[in-house]
Amino acid sequence: MKSMTLILLISLCVSMGRSDFAPCFYDNGAGSSNGNMGLFSISEDTSVGSHVYTLNGSDPEGEPVTYDMTFDKGSKEYFSVEPKSGNVTLIQTLDREVQDEIVAFVTITDGRNKVVENVRVFITDANDEKPEFLDLPLVVDVPEDAASGSSIYRVQAVDRDLGSGGSVTYYLQVRQNHFLWSHASII
């Protein structure tokens, strides 16, 4: 009788017990605005305050879930998350030329189980940098007997943007030099 009572109690406990599985993020693939931000990229010219992504997932038992995002200690926090909706908002200005990716830890929890995933958010380039001349002299001396069409100076410039945004096109604008004209009238 003792062994039958013990089996009955174990059986009762197992049948009354509840499965407790961890929640999980949805994986909607590249370009999706729902999931864990695993394949997410953002342009450096995105306005602060913009809704940029929605963390999204579920709990196998149907329990409500909440979301969070943290960053390495000492790192700048670029995003904030609304815990219930999972809405992610940009809270800092981005600059790809300074930092081209952000490492964050996204969290989903059902109150008992918590899943934390490490994600890398890539910052894409916008054509926001001005080209800069290298070694630009203030004065170039041209010998008076320089042959027409000869090279007198090589100009170099760089643009820190990527792709076509980093291309530099040169224009030479010739205009009458006021200083030389006034010199000529003195002679």
Salt bridges, closest charged atoms under 4 A:
ASP20 OD2 - ARG112 NE 3.09
GLU63 OE2 - ARG18 NH2 2.84
GLU97 OE2 - ARG96 NH2 3.07
GLU101 OE1 - ARG120 NH2 3.03
ASP125 OD1 - ARG96 NE 3.14
GLU129 OE1 - ARG160 NH2 3.59
